[in-house]
Amino acid sequence: MTGGGFGPLQRDASSPAHIWYEILASVPPLTGAGGDFVTAASRLEASTSSPPVKLQVLLRKAWRNADGIEKVRTLLTEIGLKPTASGAATISAEAQPEHFETVFGVRPDSKPPRPPSGTDFGQSGGSVSSDLAVPDALAPYVESISAAPPHVYLQN
């Protein structure tokens, strides 16, 4: 998959999207301008691509300044990661799951959302990891990289 496009829907029975696909596949197609057909199932395919893996990049102390942040943002982009925000010591970034595996040599460990329990309001879904191997191009500037853990929604 290149260029940020959408991949095909995984149509195996273990996929949560499979049930929705079957439901939407039975919806009559819509006719667009010029007689184009847009089916509900094809709309589902476009909306169910794998979400990007959220990353936290911790800069080495010597690079925790505007020049260091800009240098690491540039390097992240060069290796195919998408910087999304930065703070005083960290940069947030995203990677498509397929590219994550190419860059870090491991698959992201996905965690599904968890509903509220007796101790909290639930947890968002996402990917988790132990510290990942820092790519050589980033090693002089970056102390560690990890997949951002899912959020836990606390009670008041």
C-alpha positions, -999 to +999 in steps of 0.1 A: +000+000+000+015+033-010+005+069-010-018+067+020-044+047+000-069+023+015-064-014+014-091-040+008-114-050+036-104-083+052-134-105+047-128-133+071-154-143+096-131-134+125-130-097+114-154-074+133-159-055+100-171-087+084-206-085+099-209-048+088-197-057+054-224-083+050-251-059+062-239-031+039-234-054+010-271-059+009-278-021+006-288-011-029-260+008-048-262+046-051-260+062-085-236+091-086-231+118-113-226+102-147-241+069-136-212+059-113-221+033-087-210+036-051-221+007-029-224+008+009-198-020+010-172+000-010-178+029+014-170+005+043-138-007+026-126+029+024-134+035+061-119+004+077-082+007+069-058+000+097-053+030+119-018+044+122+004+033+151+009+063+174+046+068+184+064+087+212+099+097+204+121+108+233+150+131+223+184+129+239+190+158+264+215+176+241+188+177+213+159+190+234+158+224+218+142+239+186+171+228+164+170+193+177+133+190+174+134+202+138+163+179+129+145+148+143+112+158+126+130+160+093+147+126+099+114+110+109+098+122+076+128+109+056+123+073+070+086+074+063+071+084+097+047+113+101+055+137+129+023+150+144+033+171+175+063+181+196+070+191+231+101+201+251+116+166+251+094+145+228+079+142+193+047+124+186+046+106+153+025+080+133+034+050+112+011+029+091+012-007+105+030-022+074+056+005+075+060+002+113+071-034+108+096-023+080+112+004+102+113-014+136+114-051+126+084-061+147+046-060+143+027-035+164+008-052+192-028-040+188-051-036+218-089-034+213-109-008+232-121-019+266-155-009+280-160+008+314-153-013+345-156-008+382-124+011+384-124+033+353-144+045+323-127+022+299-097+023+275-093+034+240-079+009+215-044+013+200-010-003+197+015-009+224+052-018+224+082-020+246+109+004+236+116-001+200+151-003+183+160+033+173+168+034+136+204+042+129+196+076+113+179+087+145+203+071+171+225+102+177+194+123+185+168+099+200+170+082+234+139+059+228+109+053+207+077+035+218+042+030+206+019+053+226-002+032+249-040+034+247-057+060+270-073+049+302-103+070+310-103+076+348-132+081+371-136+115+389 
